[in-house]
Amino acid sequence: MNKKTRQDVVDFIDARFEWARERFTDVLRAELDTAIDLAGLVGAIDLQEQRYYKERLNRFVMDDHQQWQIANGRVA
């Protein structure tokens, strides 16, 4: 895989994370999860980058759940 293609893949994932800041949905979560897995499988990102993106995604999910709990009075 050439350097430009690798950068395009990373840019795609980063763009989805930027979008997730404004509007995190289950569909976007699934898209990010799939994109990260595929990027790792085809060698566009290495294992360390894949772990970084998965941890970042998990933080988005945790923050989303916490915001839902606060909005619905589930957290004191």
N, C-alpha and C positions, 0 to 999 in steps of 0.2 A: 504494500500500500504506500502510495507516495505521500510526501509531507503535506501537500495541499489537501488531499482527501482526509488525512488525519485531523488537520486543523478544522476542516468543514464539519467533521463529526463532533469535535469538541465545541465548536461554535453553536451547533444545533442544540446540544445538551445545555450549554450555558444559557442560550436564549430561552429554553423552556423553564429553566430555573428563574430567570428574570420575570417571565410571565407568571410563574407560580407565586411570586411575591405579592402580586396584585389580586390573583384569582386562583387559589388552590382548589382543585376539584379531584374527585376520584379518577376521572378520565385522564386528567393531566398527570396524576401520580402514576397511573398504569403506563402512560406513554413514556414518562421519564424512566421508569423501571425497565421497560423493554429496550429503550434506546441505550441505556447504560449496559445492559446485558449484551446486546448485539455489538456495541462498540468494543466490549471486552472480547467477545468471541471472534471477531474478525481482526483483532489486533490493532484497532485504531487507538485504544488506550491500554495501558498496562494494568497489572493487577492492583498496584498502589493507587492509581487514578480511579479505578473502578471502585475500590473501597472508599475513597474520598467521596465520590459522587453518591454512593449508597448511604454513607453516613449523613451526608448533606440532605438527601431525600428523607431519611428517617427523622432528622430534626424538623423538617417541614411538616411531616405527618404528626409528630408529637406536638408541635406548636399549634397545628390546626385542631387537634383534639382538645388541647387546653383552652383555646379560644372558644370552641363549641361548649365546653363545660362551663366556662365563665358566663357565656351568653345565655345559657340555659339554667343558670343557678345551681350547678352541680358542684361548684367549688366554693368553699367558704373564704 
